[in-house]
Amino acid sequence: MFDHFVWSVLTVPVVVVALTTLLADRLPPSPAAVVLAWSAAGAALASLLNLAAFTVKAVAEVPLVAGHLGWSHQTVIDDTAHVRWVPWLCAILLMWSAVGVRRVVTRNRRARSMALHLAAAAGHHGVVVVQSAEVEAFAVPGRPGHVVVTTGMRAILADEQYEALLAHERAHLDQGHPRLMLLSDLAGAAHPVLRWVSDPVSYLVERAADEHAASMVGDRRILAQAIGTAALAAGGRPLLESGSLASFAMSRRPGAIPRRVTALLGLQARKRRLWPAAIPAVLAVSSLVWTGEALYDLVELLVLAHGAHR
């Protein structure tokens, strides 16, 4: 089983992060955000399942537990006798991952609850203007979803820039971007290395929303001006601290705002191909398949241990 640990827990997440970092600026943003977010989620799930399998193995190595369940604990130990530390390390990592995932889910629920409370206080859906000096705007998913804009943001934008902002935020709702950002955040919580995927995915969903909004407005310069104006005016902490509720004026990725503006102004125009994104996707799928074999090996080991106990 140790080879499964090496591939799914140690190798694939690192390679997925490296490929994501390398490819994020070289892929068409909208489909790339989907592929990379789900690749990270797949790699994280495979890692969690491997950790869970080794945790079961660690418990099965305890003589008292093995004796109660009718297993030979020595048979279980012998399977990874050369790396006795791996099952117990996996048990610790699994608990750490569970805590991290719970924190992300709790933070996301709290942020969405606060956003929905703001919308309810405004008394309508669609576009909700909130009294706040913060320069902020974000899309809140739901049925229906809505866009929250602070009065501070509305005050600094001209009418055509404000329409571009609304088109940008509606694109987040139409294309399911909050879900993709939540997926990448959960992947990072499940595996520490995969935290490095969140920023590229966040950047890609912003670029995807930028392109959609620019096509709706019909003038890329207007949206670029709105982004630049909002970024210069924004300061302090965001109104809602949640990675799955993307901020129009702030970015988690250093230098993302200038790159978005540059892309909108056409200064980096080049042909972008999607096929390289298939590489991390294939790696994630291979890790899940390999994990399935690890679970099968675990069952075989426990059956063998049960037979050896007789």
C-alpha positions as CSV (number, residue, x, y, z in Angstrom):
1,M,0.0,0.0,0.0
2,F,2.9,2.3,0.5
3,D,3.2,3.0,-3.3
4,H,-0.4,4.4,-3.2
5,F,0.6,6.8,-0.4
6,V,3.6,8.0,-2.4
7,W,1.6,8.6,-5.6
8,S,-1.7,10.0,-4.3
9,V,-0.6,11.8,-1.1
10,L,3.0,12.9,-1.9
11,T,3.3,13.1,-5.7
12,V,0.1,14.0,-7.5
13,P,-0.8,17.1,-5.4
14,V,2.6,18.6,-5.9
15,V,2.5,18.0,-9.6
16,V,-1.0,19.4,-9.9
17,V,0.0,22.6,-8.1
18,A,3.1,23.0,-10.3
19,L,1.1,22.6,-13.5
20,T,-1.6,24.9,-12.3
21,T,0.9,27.6,-11.4
22,L,2.6,27.2,-14.8
23,L,-0.6,27.0,-16.9
24,A,-2.9,29.6,-15.3
25,D,-1.8,32.5,-17.4
26,R,-1.6,30.4,-20.6
27,L,-5.1,28.9,-20.7
28,P,-8.5,30.3,-21.8
29,P,-9.9,31.4,-18.4
30,S,-13.4,30.0,-18.3
31,P,-12.9,26.4,-19.1
32,A,-9.5,26.4,-17.4
33,A,-11.0,27.4,-14.1
34,V,-13.4,24.5,-14.3
35,V,-10.7,21.9,-15.2
36,L,-8.1,23.1,-12.6
37,A,-10.6,23.4,-9.8
38,W,-12.0,20.0,-10.3
39,S,-8.5,18.6,-10.8
40,A,-7.5,19.9,-7.4
41,A,-10.7,18.6,-5.9
42,G,-10.0,15.1,-7.4
43,A,-6.4,15.1,-6.2
44,A,-7.6,16.1,-2.7
45,L,-10.3,13.4,-2.6
46,A,-7.8,10.8,-3.6
47,S,-5.4,12.0,-0.9
48,L,-8.2,11.9,1.8
49,L,-9.2,8.4,0.8
50,N,-5.6,7.2,1.0
51,L,-5.2,8.8,4.4
52,A,-8.5,7.2,5.6
53,A,-7.3,3.8,4.3
54,F,-4.0,4.0,6.2
55,T,-5.8,5.3,9.3
56,V,-7.9,2.1,9.2
57,K,-4.7,0.1,8.9
58,A,-3.2,2.0,11.8
59,V,-6.2,1.1,14.0
60,A,-6.0,-2.5,12.8
61,E,-2.4,-2.7,14.0
62,V,-3.5,-2.2,17.6
63,P,-3.5,-5.6,19.3
64,L,-6.6,-4.9,21.4
65,V,-8.6,-3.7,18.4
66,A,-7.4,-6.5,16.1
67,G,-8.1,-9.1,18.7
68,H,-11.6,-7.8,19.2
69,L,-12.3,-7.8,15.5
70,G,-10.7,-11.2,14.9
71,W,-7.7,-9.9,12.9
72,S,-4.0,-10.8,13.2
73,H,-2.4,-7.4,14.0
74,Q,1.0,-8.7,13.0
75,T,-0.2,-9.6,9.5
76,V,-1.5,-6.0,9.2
77,I,1.8,-4.6,10.5
78,D,3.9,-6.7,8.1
79,D,2.3,-5.2,5.0
80,T,4.2,-1.9,5.6
81,A,6.7,-3.1,8.2
82,H,9.5,-1.1,6.4
83,V,7.6,2.2,6.9
84,R,5.8,1.7,10.3
85,W,5.4,5.4,10.7
86,V,3.2,5.9,7.6
87,P,-0.2,4.6,8.9
88,W,0.1,6.7,12.1
89,L,1.3,9.8,10.2
90,C,-1.8,9.4,7.9
91,A,-4.1,9.2,10.9
92,I,-2.7,12.5,12.2
93,L,-2.9,14.1,8.7
94,L,-6.5,12.9,8.3
95,M,-7.6,14.6,11.5
96,W,-5.7,17.8,10.5
97,S,-7.5,17.7,7.0
98,A,-10.9,17.2,8.6
99,V,-10.4,20.2,10.8
100,G,-9.3,22.3,7.8
101,V,-12.2,21.3,5.7
102,R,-14.6,22.0,8.5
103,R,-13.2,25.5,8.9
104,V,-13.6,26.3,5.2
105,V,-17.2,25.0,5.2
106,T,-18.0,27.0,8.4
107,R,-16.4,30.2,7.0
108,N,-18.2,29.8,3.7
109,R,-21.6,29.3,5.5
110,R,-21.0,32.2,7.7
111,A,-20.1,34.5,4.8
112,R,-23.1,33.4,2.8
113,S,-25.4,33.7,5.7
114,M,-24.2,37.3,6.3
115,A,-24.6,38.1,2.6
116,L,-28.1,36.7,2.5
117,H,-29.0,38.7,5.6
118,L,-27.8,41.9,3.9
119,A,-30.0,41.0,0.9
120,A,-33.0,40.3,3.1
121,A,-32.6,43.6,4.9
122,A,-32.6,45.3,1.6
123,G,-36.0,43.7,0.9
124,H,-35.3,42.4,-2.7
125,H,-33.2,40.1,-4.8
126,G,-31.1,40.9,-7.9
127,V,-28.8,43.8,-7.1
128,V,-28.5,44.8,-3.4
129,V,-26.9,48.1,-2.5
130,V,-25.6,48.1,1.0
131,Q,-24.8,51.2,3.1
132,S,-21.0,50.9,3.7
133,A,-17.9,53.0,3.1
134,E,-16.1,49.9,2.0
135,V,-15.4,49.7,-1.8
136,E,-16.7,46.3,-2.4
137,A,-18.9,44.2,-4.7
138,F,-19.5,40.4,-4.9
139,A,-21.9,37.8,-6.2
140,V,-23.8,35.6,-3.7
141,P,-25.0,32.3,-5.2
142,G,-28.4,30.9,-4.5
143,R,-31.9,30.5,-5.9
144,P,-32.0,33.2,-7.0
145,G,-28.5,34.5,-6.7
146,H,-27.8,38.2,-6.3
147,V,-25.1,40.9,-6.5
148,V,-24.1,42.9,-3.4
149,V,-22.6,46.3,-4.0
150,T,-21.7,48.8,-1.3
151,T,-22.5,52.5,-1.6
152,G,-18.8,53.1,-1.4
153,M,-18.3,51.2,-4.6
154,R,-21.3,52.8,-6.3
155,A,-20.1,56.3,-5.5
156,I,-16.7,55.9,-7.2
157,L,-17.9,54.4,-10.5
158,A,-19.4,56.2,-13.5
159,D,-22.7,54.8,-14.8
160,E,-21.1,52.8,-17.6
161,Q,-18.5,51.4,-15.2
162,Y,-21.2,50.4,-12.8
163,E,-23.0,48.5,-15.5
164,A,-19.7,46.7,-16.4
165,L,-19.3,45.8,-12.7
166,L,-22.8,44.3,-12.6
167,A,-22.2,42.3,-15.8
168,H,-19.0,41.0,-14.2
169,E,-20.7,39.9,-11.0
170,R,-23.6,38.3,-12.9
171,A,-21.1,36.3,-14.9
172,H,-19.9,34.8,-11.6
173,L,-23.4,33.6,-10.9
174,D,-24.1,32.4,-14.4
175,Q,-20.9,30.4,-14.7
176,G,-20.9,28.9,-11.2
177,H,-17.7,30.6,-10.1
178,P,-18.4,30.6,-6.3
179,R,-18.7,26.8,-6.5
180,L,-15.3,26.5,-8.3
181,M,-13.6,28.7,-5.7
182,L,-15.1,26.7,-2.9
183,L,-13.9,23.5,-4.5
184,S,-10.3,24.9,-4.7
185,D,-10.5,26.1,-1.1
186,L,-11.7,22.7,0.1
187,A,-8.9,21.0,-1.8
188,G,-6.4,23.3,-0.1
189,A,-7.9,22.5,3.3
190,A,-7.7,18.8,2.6
191,H,-4.1,18.9,1.4
192,P,-1.7,21.7,2.4
193,V,0.1,21.7,-0.9
194,L,-3.1,22.2,-2.8
195,R,-3.6,25.6,-1.1
196,W,-1.5,26.9,-3.9
197,V,-4.3,26.1,-6.4
198,S,-6.8,28.6,-4.8
199,D,-5.1,31.7,-6.1
200,P,-4.8,30.7,-9.7
201,V,-8.4,29.5,-9.7
202,S,-9.5,32.8,-8.2
203,Y,-7.6,34.6,-10.9
204,L,-9.1,32.5,-13.7
205,V,-12.7,33.0,-12.5
206,E,-12.1,36.8,-12.4
207,R,-10.6,36.7,-15.9
208,A,-13.6,34.6,-17.1
209,A,-16.0,37.1,-15.6
210,D,-14.0,40.0,-17.1
211,E,-14.2,38.5,-20.6
212,H,-18.0,37.9,-20.3
213,A,-18.6,41.4,-19.0
214,A,-16.5,43.0,-21.7
215,S,-18.5,41.2,-24.4
216,M,-21.8,42.3,-22.7
217,V,-20.7,46.0,-22.4
218,G,-19.1,46.1,-25.8
219,D,-16.1,48.2,-24.6
220,R,-13.2,46.5,-22.8
221,R,-11.7,49.8,-21.7
222,I,-14.8,50.6,-19.6
223,L,-14.4,47.4,-17.5
224,A,-10.7,47.9,-17.3
225,Q,-11.2,51.4,-15.9
226,A,-13.8,50.1,-13.4
227,I,-11.4,47.5,-12.1
228,G,-8.6,50.0,-11.8
229,T,-10.7,52.6,-10.2
230,A,-12.1,50.1,-7.6
231,A,-8.7,48.6,-6.9
232,L,-7.2,52.0,-6.2
233,A,-10.0,53.0,-4.0
234,A,-10.3,49.8,-2.0
235,G,-8.6,49.5,1.3
236,G,-8.7,47.6,4.6
237,R,-10.4,44.2,5.0
238,P,-13.1,42.8,2.7
239,L,-16.7,43.1,3.7
240,L,-17.0,39.3,3.8
241,E,-14.0,37.0,4.4
242,S,-14.8,34.1,2.2
243,G,-12.8,32.7,-0.7
244,S,-15.9,31.5,-2.5
245,L,-17.4,35.1,-2.6
246,A,-15.0,36.8,-5.1
247,S,-14.3,40.4,-4.5
248,F,-14.4,42.8,-7.5
249,A,-11.9,45.2,-6.1
250,M,-9.4,42.9,-4.3
251,S,-7.4,39.8,-5.2
252,R,-5.7,37.0,-3.3
253,R,-3.1,36.7,-6.1
254,P,-0.3,39.4,-6.1
255,G,-0.4,41.4,-9.3
256,A,-3.7,39.9,-10.4
257,I,-5.4,43.3,-10.8
258,P,-2.7,44.7,-13.2
259,R,-2.8,41.5,-15.2
260,R,-6.5,41.6,-15.5
261,V,-6.4,45.2,-16.7
262,T,-3.6,44.4,-19.2
263,A,-5.5,41.5,-20.6
264,L,-8.6,43.6,-21.1
265,L,-6.7,46.3,-22.9
266,G,-5.3,43.7,-25.3
267,L,-1.7,44.1,-24.4
268,Q,-1.2,40.3,-24.0
269,A,-3.2,39.1,-26.9
270,R,-2.2,35.6,-27.9
271,K,-3.8,32.4,-28.8
272,R,-4.7,30.2,-25.8
273,R,-5.2,26.5,-26.0
274,L,-7.1,24.4,-23.5
275,W,-5.5,21.0,-24.0
276,P,-2.6,21.5,-21.5
277,A,-5.2,21.6,-18.8
278,A,-5.9,17.9,-19.5
279,I,-2.6,17.0,-17.9
280,P,-3.5,17.9,-14.3
281,A,-7.0,16.4,-15.0
282,V,-5.5,13.1,-16.1
283,L,-3.2,13.1,-13.0
284,A,-6.2,13.6,-10.7
285,V,-8.2,10.8,-12.4
286,S,-5.2,8.5,-12.2
287,S,-4.8,9.2,-8.5
288,L,-8.5,8.4,-7.9
289,V,-8.1,5.1,-9.9
290,W,-5.0,4.2,-8.0
291,T,-6.8,5.0,-4.7
292,G,-9.5,2.6,-5.7
293,E,-6.8,-0.1,-5.9
294,A,-5.5,1.0,-2.5
295,L,-8.9,0.5,-0.9
296,Y,-9.2,-2.9,-2.6
297,D,-5.7,-3.8,-1.2
298,L,-6.8,-2.8,2.3
299,V,-9.8,-5.1,2.1
300,E,-7.7,-7.9,0.9
301,L,-5.2,-7.3,3.7
302,L,-7.9,-7.3,6.4
303,V,-9.4,-10.5,5.0
304,L,-5.9,-12.1,5.1
305,A,-5.4,-10.9,8.6
306,H,-8.7,-12.4,9.6
307,G,-7.7,-15.7,8.1
308,A,-4.3,-15.6,9.8
309,H,-6.0,-15.1,13.2
310,R,-7.7,-18.4,13.1
